[in-house]
């Protein structure tokens, strides 16, 4: 590990490859170059939006917007930073409040990056299996790319199952046909109580969603949008139209690459985040939040009319909380219990946090809700005021950038909007009919089939290269010629692996650790040992990918 430049103090445990330097404000040209000269690999310069970016050698990045800074952090490959240093210039734009807020946002972003990586490492193999199994559905249905700007400047209401939904559930009927009603599967019970069918239902969760659909007739739902890494039965729920999307960008979006489609719905971990991304892609405005509490005031986690509406938040003596359900629900065989000894306890204990409240003060919440809040605020800011966002939840946490507005008031304003800013009954369904008219399933299936065949061939190439490299490894310490032969094979294998994102999905943690081990070696023997470890990981991963790939090829026959 190379030390950072002596003139730029950092903690003794600073790692120039992993840790992050953020330079805020104008006037950092010399310092930025010094950091890079000292071996710093993760460095971002944040300038005011009006400032002219300056040239900076790789791997430094210069950005003019906070959201671009946060995205750059999320794009880092490998482990997230363990330490972050935030350095400021004398620029008048660099105010104490801006620096404090920026520091908080960066820490939240690093935390989100850590959670995302953990999710990929834990769920990557299952994500791969489901994505490949769902190729047949990707062929049969258009992706959400077909919906881009389809409802430009039309209102969209994102309905979530938070406790405050109860007070506004009766108003959904007034919105039907005049605004797009978008929701996740968890809130379907509330829609049934309201006697209203949502326009779009998103199925993003990889888990078993059958209990969410229980007793619901989806034939009145205009469209289902289903993540390609969700269970395949979500594609066949009887909605009038079905669209696929990438619910785990970075993990399953590669499925759409041969089709030339960007089907990603960026998400902060909640289906409501995916719904917001879809509303933005469709061009909707204003975008309204309803039932998006992100908090559990009064001990409720969900609206009482909703699935799990009887769950209650219980605080423990140390201030942490968990969810408890009544006896009747606890006996439901469809529900997975967290604690066999206490079947009414449905979650692990989690830390309680305080968030700014919708009506002022603070409200009790969770770390996951806080992460969702951070995501919403960053993405609302990225809109640069070009779309109106209204928070009509009337409770829970305050969402910065979303104008608080009673839902009844919002309905009145929507009714008086110019004709081209309103949705009329039937417009949504007729638009979907136009979008899906002429959709060619056979041509789409042929493209995906060629892609799968090519993927299988690339995997075989990787396995052959890995076998040759493994055979050449024992001789690499004997002479320069043998070493050069091994290094050439290693480089060829590395090049062959790069486009094979499924390899990373099934062995991401192992690959990261092996690469890090290789970087830290100081002798040839140790470096070759680390290289051999990585080759064996790749070999096993290729075998692991082969099984679901063969299943996908057979399903397309």
Secondary structure, DSSP 8 states (H G I E B T S, - for coil): -----TTS---TT--TTTSEEEEESS--HHHHHHHHHTT---EEEE--TTS------TT-EEESSHHHHHHHHHT--SS--S-EEEEE-S-TT--HHHHHHHHHHHHHHHHHHHHHHHHHHHHHHHHHHHHHHTHHHHHHS-BGGGGTTTTTT--EEEE---TTHHHHGGGHHHHBTTBEEEEEGGGHHHHHHHT---SEEEE--SS--HHHHTT--GGG-SEEEEETTS-GGGG-S--SEEEEEBSSTTTSGGGGGGGT---B---SSSHHHHHHHHHHHTT-SSEEEES---S-GGGBSS-TTSTTTT-EEEE-TTS-EEEE--HHHHT-TTS--S-TTSTTB-S--B-EEEEEBTTSSEEEEEHHHHHHHHHHHHHHHHTTTSS-EEE---SSB--TTSEE--HHHHHHHHHTS-GGGS--TTHHHHHHHHHHTT--HHHHHHHHHHHHHHHHHHHHHHHHHHHHHHHHHTTTTT-HHHHHHHHHHHHHHHHHHHT-HHHHHHHHHHHHHHHHHHHH--SHHHHHHHHHHHHHHHHHHHHHHHHHHHHHHHHT-
